[in-house]
Structures are given as structure tokens and as C-alpha cells.
Amino acid sequence: MNTYILNRLKRTYNQKGFRGIVSSLSNYVGRKINPKHVGEFPFKYLFLKKRRSIKKFGEKYLDKLDDKNIIPFGGYLLKSDIINSDSIIYTFGVGGTLHFEEKVSKKYQCRVWCYDPTDIALEFMRDRDYDKKLINYFEYGIWINDEKVKFYTQDISAKNSGGSITNLFENSDFKLLQCNKLSTFMKKNNHRKIDVLKIDIEGAAIDVLNNILDEKIFPTQIVVEFEFSESSEFDENKFNIWKSKLANLISKFRLNNYKCYNLPRYSHSPYSTTEVLFVKK
């Protein structure tokens, strides 16, 4: 029970009363110990070296949550008090869900620019009924250059599959898909700033964020998932290389006056990835 959780509970009590407190605590406990939420045996991560290493990394290099205004939005956390109807929001990596985009756009009545060129996203967005006045979808990926890039298939047997530029899934099949730098998208959309940037791009986030900082683009807040490996086997040498790259990126964000919050995942394979919220001070 740290200060952040206590302040969140106080906020919930002021808004929803005692029932809200009970509901919030029940949901929290459920996400921690219910196999339906966790997707596996609860606390399995305690026995897996890869996940224990990811957990230790977050505790060592990232900040603990300390702001009660950082709240959930469709599986991600954002600092809610600096978002409004004029906010410009970019998301990269739709996959098969719009929970985040719909939650944010509906709450603040702001527009969201979504990008994902993979088959799974194309099929999902083609069939999905969503508010096209608020959510704009484009069939492009994000990368460090404006070019067609190899997206290695997530599931070779699947008709529609996601993909990874860094071959996170270690498959040989790939598709060439068009990608652009963030600065290119901003020019096309005539945007000079970004208020919220969400990145979930299967292993490529470190390279992309280094490019964004090098080009002097500083979104107000960035919520991002850093994936190390989908393999069940743990390669300590590879992990140390990945850890060093991510630690250097976090240092660059701090030099540019960002808070770097650790967002421990308590459901869907806890500590299988590192999730971070960067907030510009």
C-alpha cells in the first residue's frame, strides 16, 4: 500500500463512495490472483528467471507511480489531468483492439490517429464499427526511416497475423509494409506537437523512441510496451544487451525532463514485458 494507491483509493471514495472502494479493491485482487485475468497460474512469474529479471529491471531503473491522476484507459495508464478535447493523440500498434483509443476519445471527445499496417489490424478495423469522426485509422507502421520494412509474421498458420520488425516471434515468413518516421506523420497531419503517444509495436519501440528524441520531438506523455522476447527460454546475454539499450533510452528521457513511471502488469502474463509511462515535467 504505497502513497499512490492510497491517493487513488481516496479519489475513488470521493467519487463513488464505499462501494467504489470495495469494487476497486476486488478488481485489483482479481487481476492479481484470478487465472482468468492472469492467463496462467497466479504468481507464476516468481519462478521464471526471464520475468524475475524484467521485474527487477523496472524496480531498479524506473519511477514508482506517485500521481493519483494517473489512471487506467483500456489497459494502459495515462496522466488524465493533462488531456482535454484539444489533445492530439497518436497510437501505433492497433492489433485486434480499440479499447484504449475508444476510452480516451470518448472521455475527452478528442481525435485519435491510429496506425498499424499488419493483417490482423486491417481485418479488425475493416469489420469494426467505430466513431470515424474521432478515430482515424491508417495502414502504416512507424520506424526510423520512411521505407518499406520487413514485418516478420507472428503466427505463420494464421490467416491474419500481427508482425514484428525485430522478429520478436522468431519466424522466417515476412511481409514488406510501408513505415514512416513520427516526424513524417506529423508533417502530413500538420501537427507541431503530440499530447499522447501510445506505442505497442512488438520489439521495435527502443529504436523508434531513440529516433523520436534525436529528432527533438517531445510528446507530453508516452505510454509504451518494451518487449524482450517471446521465447520461453531465457538468454541472459541477450537480456543484458536489451537491458543496456533500454536503460540508456530511459536516461535520455530523464535528460529531457521526463518522469519515467514503471507500470507493472498484473494480468495477462505478469512481467512478461516492461511497460512505461513517460510524462514531460
Backbone as CSV, one residue per row, in Angstrom:
resi,resn,N_x,N_y,N_z,CA_x,CA_y,CA_z,C_x,C_y,C_z
1,MET,0.845,-1.197,0.000,0.000,0.000,0.000,0.881,1.247,0.000
2,ASN,1.288,1.704,-1.194,2.109,2.916,-1.250,1.212,4.149,-1.350
3,THR,1.828,5.319,-1.364,1.086,6.578,-1.367,0.193,6.700,-2.590
4,TYR,0.692,6.236,-3.750,-0.101,6.323,-4.978,-1.416,5.560,-4.835
5,ILE,-1.347,4.326,-4.343,-2.563,3.519,-4.206,-3.521,4.145,-3.203
6,LEU,-2.989,4.629,-2.082,-3.844,5.260,-1.073,-4.554,6.500,-1.638
7,ASN,-3.832,7.318,-2.398,-4.443,8.508,-3.003,-5.488,8.132,-4.043
8,ARG,-5.223,7.046,-4.800,-6.218,6.580,-5.761,-7.486,6.112,-5.046
9,LEU,-7.313,5.423,-3.909,-8.469,4.956,-3.141,-9.262,6.132,-2.573
10,LYS,-8.550,7.162,-2.095,-9.237,8.360,-1.602,-10.038,9.015,-2.713
11,ARG,-9.448,9.097,-3.897,-10.138,9.689,-5.043,-11.382,8.878,-5.396
12,THR,-11.241,7.544,-5.370,-12.375,6.671,-5.667,-13.480,6.847,-4.630
13,TYR,-13.096,6.959,-3.368,-14.090,7.149,-2.311,-14.845,8.462,-2.502
14,ASN,-14.126,9.534,-2.838,-14.770,10.835,-3.048,-15.731,10.815,-4.232
15,GLN,-15.416,10.003,-5.229,-16.242,9.962,-6.440,-17.374,8.934,-6.348
16,LYS,-17.083,7.768,-5.722,-18.043,6.658,-5.770,-18.426,6.110,-4.406
17,GLY,-17.819,6.633,-3.344,-18.157,6.181,-2.010,-17.542,4.843,-1.651
18,PHE,-18.061,4.240,-0.554,-17.506,2.998,-0.024,-17.643,1.850,-1.020
19,ARG,-18.743,1.816,-1.740,-18.933,0.748,-2.735,-17.858,0.813,-3.809
20,GLY,-17.472,2.022,-4.177,-16.417,2.176,-5.170,-15.091,1.621,-4.680
21,ILE,-14.802,1.845,-3.364,-13.579,1.319,-2.772,-13.587,-0.211,-2.834
22,VAL,-14.698,-0.819,-2.420,-14.809,-2.288,-2.414,-14.650,-2.845,-3.825
23,SER,-15.295,-2.182,-4.784,-15.208,-2.637,-6.175,-13.781,-2.546,-6.707
24,SER,-13.106,-1.424,-6.434,-11.732,-1.233,-6.906,-10.790,-2.267,-6.312
25,LEU,-10.912,-2.512,-4.997,-10.050,-3.496,-4.349,-10.319,-4.902,-4.866
26,SER,-11.587,-5.207,-5.107,-11.943,-6.534,-5.632,-11.358,-6.742,-7.021
27,ASN,-11.454,-5.704,-7.851,-10.891,-5.802,-9.198,-9.376,-5.969,-9.157
28,TYR,-8.736,-5.241,-8.264,-7.276,-5.317,-8.131,-6.846,-6.724,-7.715
29,VAL,-7.490,-7.246,-6.680,-7.155,-8.589,-6.199,-7.451,-9.622,-7.283
30,GLY,-8.565,-9.420,-7.994,-8.922,-10.342,-9.066,-7.880,-10.403,-10.152
31,ARG,-7.341,-9.233,-10.503,-6.308,-9.191,-11.537,-5.020,-9.858,-11.066
32,LYS,-4.791,-9.862,-9.760,-3.557,-10.438,-9.223,-3.622,-11.963,-9.093
33,ILE,-4.784,-12.500,-8.690,-4.820,-13.912,-8.321,-5.785,-14.769,-9.127
34,ASN,-6.604,-14.147,-9.983,-7.578,-14.925,-10.755,-6.938,-15.401,-12.056
35,PRO,-6.839,-16.723,-12.271,-6.215,-17.239,-13.500,-6.869,-16.729,-14.778
36,LYS,-8.163,-16.383,-14.730,-8.839,-15.865,-15.916,-8.260,-14.509,-16.329
37,HIS,-7.855,-13.709,-15.346,-7.242,-12.411,-15.638,-5.757,-12.560,-15.941
38,VAL,-5.088,-13.392,-15.156,-3.654,-13.547,-15.316,-3.320,-14.348,-16.567
39,GLY,-4.205,-15.270,-16.933,-3.968,-16.093,-18.114,-3.103,-17.300,-17.821
40,GLU,-2.813,-17.542,-16.530,-1.949,-18.653,-16.135,-2.034,-18.784,-14.618
41,PHE,-1.229,-19.664,-14.060,-1.184,-19.820,-12.609,-0.711,-18.524,-11.951
42,PRO,-1.463,-17.963,-10.991,-1.046,-16.704,-10.347,0.352,-16.805,-9.730
43,PHE,1.105,-15.740,-9.868,2.459,-15.636,-9.327,3.455,-16.597,-9.987
44,LYS,3.086,-17.105,-11.164,3.999,-17.956,-11.922,5.313,-17.241,-12.207
45,TYR,5.240,-15.916,-12.400,6.431,-15.150,-12.734,7.525,-15.246,-11.678
46,LEU,7.154,-15.577,-10.440,8.140,-15.691,-9.371,9.123,-16.832,-9.619
47,PHE,8.718,-17.792,-10.476,9.539,-18.970,-10.712,10.227,-18.936,-12.074
48,LEU,10.045,-17.861,-12.850,10.618,-17.765,-14.184,11.706,-16.694,-14.192
49,LYS,12.924,-17.080,-14.577,14.052,-16.161,-14.495,13.857,-14.946,-15.396
50,LYS,13.304,-15.148,-16.574,13.100,-14.022,-17.502,12.187,-12.976,-16.877
51,ARG,11.094,-13.401,-16.303,10.150,-12.432,-15.732,10.672,-11.827,-14.427
52,ARG,11.400,-12.604,-13.653,12.016,-12.034,-12.450,13.026,-10.958,-12.834
53,SER,13.748,-11.188,-13.926,14.740,-10.205,-14.389,14.064,-8.944,-14.889
54,ILE,12.945,-9.088,-15.603,12.196,-7.928,-16.090,11.621,-7.144,-14.908
55,LYS,11.119,-7.856,-13.917,10.576,-7.203,-12.722,11.666,-6.393,-12.003
56,LYS,12.845,-6.984,-11.830,13.956,-6.289,-11.160,14.406,-5.067,-11.955
57,PHE,14.388,-5.180,-13.283,14.782,-4.046,-14.114,13.865,-2.851,-13.861
58,GLY,12.557,-3.079,-13.880,11.606,-1.993,-13.655,11.773,-1.347,-12.300
59,GLU,12.007,-2.161,-11.281,12.172,-1.632,-9.927,13.459,-0.817,-9.789
60,LYS,14.494,-1.182,-10.544,15.782,-0.506,-10.435,15.849,0.776,-11.257
61,TYR,15.325,0.763,-12.475,15.557,1.858,-13.412,14.376,2.824,-13.568
62,LEU,13.208,2.465,-13.076,12.024,3.279,-13.332,11.430,3.842,-12.047
63,ASP,10.623,4.896,-12.200,9.999,5.565,-11.063,8.721,4.847,-10.649
64,LYS,8.441,4.867,-9.353,7.170,4.358,-8.860,6.070,5.392,-9.111
65,LEU,4.869,4.923,-9.327,3.740,5.823,-9.521,3.541,6.681,-8.278
66,ASP,3.316,7.986,-8.494,3.179,8.908,-7.365,2.110,9.974,-7.607
67,ASP,1.309,9.799,-8.658,0.329,10.817,-9.031,-1.041,10.160,-9.168
68,LYS,-1.979,10.553,-8.305,-3.304,9.930,-8.314,-4.069,10.171,-9.608
69,ASN,-3.614,11.145,-10.417,-4.279,11.428,-11.688,-3.847,10.480,-12.802
70,ILE,-2.903,9.588,-12.523,-2.528,8.545,-13.482,-3.485,7.380,-13.296
71,ILE,-4.364,7.177,-14.278,-5.449,6.207,-14.155,-5.533,5.334,-15.413
72,PRO,-6.247,4.200,-15.343,-6.311,3.275,-16.479,-7.196,3.794,-17.619
73,PHE,-6.754,3.480,-18.834,-7.531,3.711,-20.049,-7.369,2.489,-20.948
74,GLY,-8.312,1.573,-20.897,-8.284,0.435,-21.799,-7.000,-0.365,-21.769
75,GLY,-6.504,-0.667,-20.574,-5.317,-1.495,-20.454,-4.016,-0.726,-20.338
76,TYR,-4.068,0.601,-20.482,-2.881,1.433,-20.333,-3.160,2.491,-19.261
77,LEU,-2.107,3.167,-18.796,-2.261,4.232,-17.819,-1.813,5.550,-18.425
78,LEU,-2.572,6.620,-18.114,-2.223,7.967,-18.566,-2.448,8.957,-17.436
79,LYS,-1.730,10.068,-17.500,-1.970,11.182,-16.573,-3.168,11.951,-17.107
80,SER,-4.304,11.771,-16.460,-5.593,12.195,-17.018,-5.831,13.695,-16.963
81,ASP,-5.186,14.402,-16.019,-5.499,15.813,-15.833,-4.806,16.730,-16.829
82,ILE,-4.000,16.166,-17.744,-3.353,16.998,-18.778,-3.847,16.611,-20.174
83,ILE,-5.025,15.994,-20.231,-5.668,15.654,-21.506,-6.980,16.415,-21.594
84,ASN,-7.298,16.914,-22.781,-8.573,17.605,-22.987,-9.040,17.404,-24.427
85,SER,-10.092,18.105,-24.814,-10.678,17.904,-26.141,-9.766,18.358,-27.272
86,ASP,-8.779,19.185,-26.976,-7.840,19.652,-27.996,-6.582,18.782,-28.087
87,SER,-6.483,17.773,-27.250,-5.286,16.934,-27.234,-5.125,16.178,-28.551
88,ILE,-3.881,16.063,-28.982,-3.535,15.303,-30.187,-2.936,13.979,-29.740
89,ILE,-3.570,12.890,-30.154,-3.189,11.559,-29.682,-2.840,10.668,-30.865
90,TYR,-1.664,10.056,-30.799,-1.216,9.105,-31.812,-1.058,7.733,-31.145
91,THR,-1.520,6.680,-31.828,-1.295,5.331,-31.326,-0.734,4.464,-32.452
92,PHE,0.267,3.678,-32.103,0.905,2.773,-33.056,0.840,1.355,-32.508
93,GLY,0.205,0.477,-33.286,0.008,-0.899,-32.863,-1.415,-1.122,-32.400
94,VAL,-2.338,-1.270,-33.353,-3.751,-1.495,-33.027,-3.989,-2.963,-32.714
95,GLY,-3.442,-3.843,-33.570,-3.686,-5.276,-33.391,-5.164,-5.585,-33.541
96,GLY,-5.754,-6.176,-32.515,-7.167,-6.531,-32.583,-7.995,-5.876,-31.507
97,THR,-7.634,-4.661,-31.089,-8.421,-3.977,-30.060,-8.333,-2.463,-30.200
98,LEU,-9.447,-1.805,-29.885,-9.500,-0.338,-29.859,-9.884,0.176,-28.476
99,HIS,-9.729,-0.653,-27.453,-10.179,-0.270,-26.116,-9.567,1.052,-25.671
100,PHE,-8.271,1.182,-25.824,-7.590,2.397,-25.392,-8.079,3.607,-26.180
101,GLU,-8.069,3.493,-27.499,-8.452,4.607,-28.370,-9.889,5.061,-28.120
102,GLU,-10.790,4.106,-27.944,-12.195,4.463,-27.723,-12.410,5.065,-26.339
103,LYS,-11.711,4.551,-25.335,-11.860,5.103,-23.983,-11.420,6.560,-23.937
104,VAL,-10.239,6.843,-24.501,-9.692,8.201,-24.441,-10.528,9.161,-25.279
105,SER,-10.840,8.772,-26.513,-11.571,9.678,-27.411,-12.980,9.957,-26.890
106,LYS,-13.618,8.964,-26.289,-14.976,9.154,-25.765,-14.969,10.043,-24.520
107,LYS,-13.982,9.816,-23.630,-13.941,10.588,-22.381,-13.677,12.065,-22.641
108,TYR,-12.760,12.353,-23.578,-12.342,13.744,-23.790,-12.879,14.347,-25.090
109,GLN,-13.568,13.533,-25.904,-14.070,13.997,-27.203,-12.938,14.597,-28.041
110,CYS,-11.812,13.873,-28.049,-10.660,14.312,-28.827,-10.374,13.294,-29.938
111,ARG,-9.666,13.722,-30.949,-9.355,12.854,-32.073,-8.113,12.011,-31.790
112,VAL,-8.129,10.801,-32.345,-7.013,9.880,-32.189,-6.574,9.403,-33.577
113,TRP,-5.277,9.476,-33.838,-4.701,8.994,-35.094,-4.058,7.634,-34.828
114,CYS,-4.605,6.567,-35.458,-4.152,5.192,-35.215,-3.421,4.648,-36.440
115,TYR,-2.342,3.905,-36.190,-1.537,3.352,-37.275,-1.185,1.891,-37.002
116,ASP,-1.403,1.054,-38.016,-0.984,-0.352,-37.945,-1.184,-0.976,-39.328
117,PRO,-0.102,-1.461,-39.964,-0.219,-1.995,-41.314,-0.409,-3.516,-41.382
118,THR,-0.459,-4.197,-40.236,-0.476,-5.662,-40.239,-1.846,-6.215,-40.615
119,ASP,-1.859,-7.468,-41.048,-3.098,-8.109,-41.495,-4.153,-8.147,-40.399
120,ILE,-3.715,-8.440,-39.179,-4.681,-8.569,-38.094,-5.392,-7.241,-37.826
121,ALA,-4.658,-6.135,-37.945,-5.260,-4.819,-37.742,-6.175,-4.446,-38.901
122,LEU,-5.742,-4.727,-40.136,-6.564,-4.411,-41.311,-7.906,-5.122,-41.237
123,GLU,-7.873,-6.412,-40.903,-9.100,-7.193,-40.819,-9.991,-6.687,-39.686
124,PHE,-9.377,-6.407,-38.546,-10.131,-5.940,-37.384,-10.796,-4.597,-37.670
125,MET,-10.064,-3.660,-38.218,-10.603,-2.327,-38.469,-11.632,-2.331,-39.597
126,ARG,-11.499,-3.270,-40.517,-12.465,-3.378,-41.605,-13.849,-3.778,-41.082
127,ASP,-13.855,-4.644,-40.073,-15.117,-5.154,-39.534,-15.617,-4.377,-38.323
128,ARG,-14.768,-3.538,-37.764,-15.098,-2.848,-36.513,-15.966,-1.619,-36.774
129,ASP,-17.009,-1.469,-35.967,-17.849,-0.279,-36.014,-17.311,0.712,-34.979
130,TYR,-16.698,1.796,-35.440,-16.120,2.768,-34.518,-16.432,4.184,-35.002
131,ASP,-16.252,5.153,-34.130,-16.577,6.544,-34.425,-15.477,7.151,-35.300
132,LYS,-15.741,7.211,-36.586,-14.719,7.693,-37.530,-14.495,9.204,-37.439
133,LYS,-15.354,9.909,-36.738,-15.118,11.340,-36.523,-14.016,11.565,-35.493
134,LEU,-13.867,10.602,-34.578,-12.871,10.741,-33.523,-11.648,9.865,-33.754
135,ILE,-11.846,8.710,-34.368,-10.750,7.768,-34.562,-10.407,7.666,-36.039
136,ASN,-9.173,7.988,-36.369,-8.687,7.952,-37.746,-7.664,6.830,-37.881
137,TYR,-7.927,5.858,-38.773,-7.045,4.709,-38.915,-6.297,4.755,-40.246
138,PHE,-4.988,4.443,-40.186,-4.147,4.456,-41.384,-3.298,3.183,-41.430
139,GLU,-3.102,2.673,-42.628,-2.408,1.395,-42.826,-0.896,1.605,-42.978
140,TYR,-0.294,2.186,-41.973,1.154,2.415,-41.968,1.724,2.003,-40.621
141,GLY,3.014,1.679,-40.613,3.725,1.424,-39.382,4.677,2.563,-39.075
142,ILE,5.284,2.531,-37.908,6.256,3.552,-37.528,7.641,2.911,-37.472
143,TRP,8.647,3.665,-37.955,10.013,3.164,-37.944,10.958,4.355,-37.946
144,ILE,12.265,4.086,-38.076,13.284,5.138,-38.000,13.574,5.756,-39.360
145,ASN,12.966,5.207,-40.427,13.093,5.749,-41.782,11.756,5.657,-42.483
146,ASP,11.594,6.419,-43.565,10.411,6.306,-44.414,10.722,5.271,-45.495
147,GLU,10.245,4.048,-45.299,10.587,2.971,-46.223,9.698,1.754,-45.966
148,LYS,9.735,0.810,-46.915,9.077,-0.467,-46.690,9.999,-1.338,-45.850
149,VAL,9.425,-1.979,-44.839,10.201,-2.727,-43.860,9.647,-4.146,-43.745
150,LYS,10.533,-5.093,-43.460,10.102,-6.472,-43.239,9.381,-6.595,-41.901
151,PHE,8.145,-7.061,-41.945,7.394,-7.407,-40.741,7.341,-8.931,-40.666
152,TYR,8.079,-9.511,-39.712,8.098,-10.958,-39.568,6.805,-11.418,-38.889
153,THR,6.228,-12.472,-39.441,4.906,-12.924,-39.040,4.878,-13.420,-37.602
154,GLN,3.800,-13.081,-36.917,3.624,-13.549,-35.549,3.205,-15.017,-35.524
155,ASP,2.262,-15.379,-36.394,1.746,-16.748,-36.441,1.641,-17.167,-37.902
156,ILE,2.552,-18.031,-38.348,2.597,-18.438,-39.754,1.312,-19.132,-40.169
157,SER,0.684,-19.892,-39.254,-0.509,-20.669,-39.594,-1.774,-19.829,-39.662
158,ALA,-1.738,-18.618,-39.125,-2.931,-17.782,-39.060,-3.179,-17.071,-40.388
159,LYS,-4.453,-16.930,-40.748,-4.814,-16.214,-41.970,-4.449,-14.746,-41.850
160,ASN,-4.776,-14.156,-40.725,-4.428,-12.760,-40.456,-3.561,-12.713,-39.200
161,SER,-2.403,-12.121,-39.314,-1.444,-12.161,-38.217,-0.828,-10.801,-37.976
162,GLY,-0.360,-10.601,-36.755,0.436,-9.434,-36.453,1.855,-9.638,-36.968
163,GLY,2.732,-8.688,-36.681,4.100,-8.810,-37.169,5.069,-8.025,-36.314
164,SER,6.353,-8.309,-36.517,7.393,-7.658,-35.736,8.575,-7.310,-36.629
165,ILE,8.973,-6.037,-36.626,10.138,-5.608,-37.396,11.408,-6.268,-36.857
166,THR,11.491,-6.465,-35.568,12.693,-7.045,-34.950,12.618,-8.567,-34.853
167,ASN,11.586,-9.170,-35.477,11.387,-10.625,-35.454,11.291,-11.147,-34.030
168,LEU,10.460,-10.497,-33.250,10.253,-10.885,-31.858,9.783,-12.332,-31.735
169,PHE,9.042,-12.807,-32.755,8.439,-14.138,-32.687,9.310,-15.216,-33.322
170,GLU,10.468,-14.809,-33.868,11.462,-15.735,-34.409,10.882,-16.636,-35.492
171,ASN,10.215,-16.023,-36.467,9.694,-16.740,-37.633,10.412,-16.269,-38.889
172,SER,10.344,-17.082,-39.925,11.055,-16.744,-41.166,10.175,-15.998,-42.171
173,ASP,8.847,-16.165,-42.103,7.939,-15.506,-43.049,7.814,-14.028,-42.720
174,PHE,7.737,-13.195,-43.757,7.587,-11.765,-43.531,6.835,-11.118,-44.690
175,LYS,6.368,-9.915,-44.445,5.755,-9.066,-45.469,6.453,-7.719,-45.460
176,LEU,6.596,-7.121,-46.629,7.127,-5.765,-46.722,5.982,-4.780,-46.577
177,LEU,6.046,-3.939,-45.561,4.968,-3.000,-45.279,5.538,-1.596,-45.118
178,GLN,4.761,-0.608,-45.538,5.232,0.773,-45.515,5.246,1.345,-44.102
179,CYS,6.372,1.961,-43.766,6.524,2.629,-42.479,7.047,4.046,-42.696
180,ASN,6.780,4.911,-41.740,7.293,6.275,-41.755,7.792,6.658,-40.370
181,LYS,8.608,7.690,-40.321,9.027,8.260,-39.046,7.853,9.049,-38.448
182,LEU,7.889,9.258,-37.149,6.848,10.047,-36.493,6.812,11.459,-37.066
183,SER,7.970,12.031,-37.338,8.020,13.388,-37.887,7.314,13.474,-39.234
184,THR,7.373,12.405,-40.023,6.688,12.373,-41.328,5.177,12.384,-41.146
185,PHE,4.691,11.588,-40.205,3.255,11.582,-39.927,2.787,12.952,-39.439
186,MET,3.573,13.572,-38.584,3.194,14.880,-38.053,3.115,15.927,-39.163
187,LYS,4.049,15.875,-40.095,4.019,16.815,-41.231,2.778,16.590,-42.080
188,LYS,2.453,15.326,-42.347,1.275,15.003,-43.162,-0.003,15.497,-42.502
189,ASN,-0.049,15.403,-41.175,-1.250,15.793,-40.434,-1.224,17.251,-39.983
190,ASN,-0.135,17.949,-40.314,0.031,19.348,-39.938,-0.024,19.546,-38.419
191,HIS,0.691,18.668,-37.723,0.773,18.738,-36.267,2.169,19.183,-35.831
192,ARG,2.227,20.111,-34.918,3.513,20.559,-34.386,3.809,19.981,-33.013
193,LYS,2.826,19.311,-32.419,3.024,18.709,-31.102,2.172,17.455,-30.995
194,ILE,2.502,16.631,-30.001,1.695,15.450,-29.676,1.490,15.442,-28.165
195,ASP,0.258,15.268,-27.753,-0.044,15.250,-26.318,0.067,13.846,-25.728
196,VAL,-0.370,12.848,-26.489,-0.288,11.454,-26.035,0.218,10.599,-27.186
197,LEU,1.229,9.787,-26.893,1.763,8.837,-27.867,1.717,7.453,-27.242
198,LYS,0.999,6.525,-27.882,0.950,5.138,-27.412,1.685,4.263,-28.413
199,ILE,2.615,3.448,-27.919,3.414,2.587,-28.793,3.392,1.152,-28.265
200,ASP,2.891,0.241,-29.105,2.910,-1.188,-28.801,3.259,-1.898,-30.107
201,ILE,4.556,-1.985,-30.413,4.983,-2.372,-31.757,5.936,-3.569,-31.760
202,GLU,5.733,-4.472,-30.833,6.356,-5.800,-30.849,7.875,-5.764,-31.041
203,GLY,8.558,-5.111,-30.110,10.002,-5.183,-30.062,10.761,-4.028,-30.673
204,ALA,10.078,-3.129,-31.387,10.766,-2.055,-32.115,10.753,-0.721,-31.390
205,ALA,10.200,-0.665,-30.184,9.982,0.619,-29.510,11.275,1.338,-29.139
206,ILE,12.314,0.613,-28.759,13.566,1.263,-28.346,14.157,2.046,-29.513
207,ASP,14.235,1.426,-30.682,14.774,2.107,-31.866,13.929,3.311,-32.240
208,VAL,12.617,3.137,-32.228,11.711,4.213,-32.642,11.796,5.396,-31.686
209,LEU,11.819,5.149,-30.391,11.854,6.250,-29.419,13.196,6.969,-29.437
210,ASN,14.278,6.248,-29.677,15.575,6.920,-29.844,15.526,7.886,-31.021
211,ASN,14.902,7.468,-32.122,14.772,8.329,-33.294,13.915,9.559,-32.998
212,ILE,12.830,9.354,-32.255,11.933,10.461,-31.903,12.672,11.510,-31.068
213,LEU,13.438,11.067,-30.077,14.194,12.007,-29.254,15.304,12.686,-30.054
214,ASP,15.947,11.925,-30.932,17.013,12.506,-31.760,16.468,13.600,-32.675
215,GLU,15.214,13.476,-33.076,14.593,14.483,-33.942,13.923,15.598,-33.136
216,LYS,14.179,15.606,-31.839,13.692,16.675,-30.946,12.166,16.752,-30.908
217,ILE,11.541,15.591,-30.910,10.092,15.519,-30.728,9.848,15.053,-29.297
218,PHE,9.078,15.837,-28.542,8.883,15.559,-27.127,7.390,15.546,-26.782
219,PRO,6.692,14.420,-27.035,5.276,14.324,-26.646,5.104,14.574,-25.153
220,THR,3.943,15.106,-24.793,3.684,15.391,-23.383,3.716,14.128,-22.546
221,GLN,3.127,13.048,-23.071,3.257,11.766,-22.392,3.267,10.623,-23.409
222,ILE,4.027,9.591,-23.062,4.194,8.432,-23.931,3.960,7.185,-23.098
223,VAL,3.032,6.336,-23.527,2.843,5.049,-22.868,3.287,3.986,-23.862
224,VAL,4.183,3.105,-23.397,4.860,2.209,-24.329,5.129,0.856,-23.683
225,GLU,5.102,-0.173,-24.522,5.433,-1.525,-24.079,6.754,-1.933,-24.719
226,PHE,7.709,-2.335,-23.878,9.015,-2.800,-24.343,9.066,-4.322,-24.204
227,GLU,9.102,-5.023,-25.333,9.138,-6.480,-25.324,10.579,-6.969,-25.473
228,PHE,10.953,-7.942,-24.654,12.294,-8.514,-24.754,12.295,-9.723,-25.687
229,SER,11.480,-10.718,-25.409,11.466,-11.938,-26.210,10.176,-12.696,-25.950
230,GLU,9.688,-13.384,-26.977,8.520,-14.241,-26.820,8.931,-15.674,-26.471
231,SER,10.217,-15.962,-26.515,10.700,-17.312,-26.235,10.574,-17.632,-24.753
232,SER,10.229,-18.876,-24.454,10.131,-19.297,-23.055,11.505,-19.523,-22.435
233,GLU,12.529,-19.682,-23.282,13.881,-19.870,-22.784,14.548,-18.501,-22.579
234,PHE,15.340,-18.414,-21.536,15.953,-17.139,-21.164,17.421,-17.133,-21.549
235,ASP,17.782,-16.184,-22.429,19.173,-15.990,-22.832,19.696,-14.761,-22.086
236,GLU,20.524,-14.998,-21.077,20.962,-13.899,-20.211,21.809,-12.877,-20.958
237,ASN,22.640,-13.326,-21.907,23.466,-12.393,-22.682,22.599,-11.454,-23.510
238,LYS,21.588,-12.022,-24.175,20.670,-11.194,-24.975,19.898,-10.238,-24.075
239,PHE,19.504,-10.714,-22.904,18.764,-9.853,-21.979,19.629,-8.680,-21.525
240,ASN,20.901,-8.926,-21.252,21.784,-7.852,-20.802,21.974,-6.794,-21.885
241,ILE,22.035,-7.218,-23.148,22.132,-6.260,-24.259,20.860,-5.422,-24.338
242,TRP,19.703,-6.097,-24.264,18.405,-5.404,-24.297,18.275,-4.450,-23.109
243,LYS,18.682,-4.911,-21.924,18.593,-4.103,-20.704,19.445,-2.845,-20.829
244,SER,20.628,-2.987,-21.392,21.518,-1.840,-21.551,20.925,-0.805,-22.503
245,LYS,20.335,-1.269,-23.611,19.715,-0.358,-24.575,18.537,0.390,-23.945
246,LEU,17.715,-0.339,-23.203,16.546,0.290,-22.594,16.961,1.242,-21.475
247,ALA,17.957,0.872,-20.679,18.443,1.756,-19.614,19.000,3.055,-20.196
248,ASN,19.709,2.962,-21.315,20.233,4.166,-21.970,19.103,5.057,-22.483
249,LEU,18.049,4.422,-23.032,16.902,5.200,-23.509,16.224,5.922,-22.351
250,ILE,16.046,5.244,-21.235,15.425,5.860,-20.059,16.264,7.047,-19.587
251,SER,17.579,6.911,-19.621,18.464,8.023,-19.236,18.273,9.223,-20.151
252,LYS,18.081,8.973,-21.456,17.846,10.060,-22.409,16.541,10.779,-22.094
253,PHE,15.518,10.026,-21.721,14.250,10.655,-21.355,14.420,11.521,-20.108
254,ARG,15.157,11.029,-19.134,15.359,11.818,-17.914,16.135,13.096,-18.219
255,LEU,17.107,13.020,-19.111,17.870,14.208,-19.501,16.975,15.235,-20.192
256,ASN,15.887,14.759,-20.794,14.936,15.655,-21.450,13.733,15.963,-20.561
257,ASN,13.930,15.791,-19.239,12.968,16.254,-18.231,11.663,15.459,-18.237
258,TYR,11.782,14.141,-18.310,10.622,13.261,-18.218,10.659,12.469,-16.914
259,LYS,9.479,12.240,-16.331,9.318,11.207,-15.318,9.125,9.892,-16.062
260,CYS,9.721,8.815,-15.543,9.696,7.522,-16.226,9.044,6.499,-15.295
261,TYR,7.741,6.318,-15.425,6.986,5.501,-14.480,6.958,4.029,-14.886
262,ASN,7.200,3.179,-13.905,7.053,1.743,-14.092,5.575,1.376,-13.989
263,LEU,5.075,0.625,-14.973,3.676,0.194,-14.970,3.637,-1.329,-14.894
264,PRO,3.756,-1.896,-13.700,3.762,-3.357,-13.585,2.453,-3.951,-14.085
265,ARG,2.565,-4.944,-14.940,1.369,-5.605,-15.463,0.960,-6.709,-14.490
266,TYR,-0.300,-6.671,-14.042,-0.779,-7.667,-13.099,-1.701,-8.694,-13.755
267,SER,-1.927,-8.568,-15.046,-2.758,-9.539,-15.744,-2.120,-9.866,-17.080
268,HIS,-2.571,-10.976,-17.671,-2.052,-11.420,-18.973,-0.533,-11.571,-18.943
269,SER,-0.072,-12.594,-18.257,1.361,-12.910,-18.138,2.148,-11.784,-17.477
270,PRO,1.988,-11.598,-16.163,2.677,-10.523,-15.454,4.192,-10.539,-15.665
271,TYR,4.754,-9.343,-15.868,6.193,-9.128,-16.026,6.785,-9.849,-17.238
272,SER,5.951,-10.111,-18.235,6.484,-10.669,-19.479,7.055,-9.558,-20.355
273,THR,6.679,-8.314,-20.088,7.222,-7.152,-20.783,7.442,-6.019,-19.771
274,THR,8.097,-4.965,-20.218,8.254,-3.752,-19.407,7.358,-2.666,-19.986
275,GLU,6.441,-2.165,-19.190,5.544,-1.101,-19.638,5.870,0.181,-18.889
276,VAL,5.943,1.268,-19.641,6.417,2.529,-19.067,5.504,3.680,-19.501
277,LEU,5.312,4.615,-18.584,4.659,5.879,-18.897,5.683,6.997,-18.704
278,PHE,6.029,7.666,-19.806,6.918,8.836,-19.754,6.044,10.089,-19.718
279,VAL,6.258,10.942,-18.740,5.490,12.181,-18.612,6.442,13.350,-18.564
280,LYS,6.260,14.317,-19.484,7.104,15.506,-19.531,6.788,16.392,-18.340
281,LYS,7.829,16.787,-17.603,7.616,17.631,-16.432,7.273,19.050,-16.861
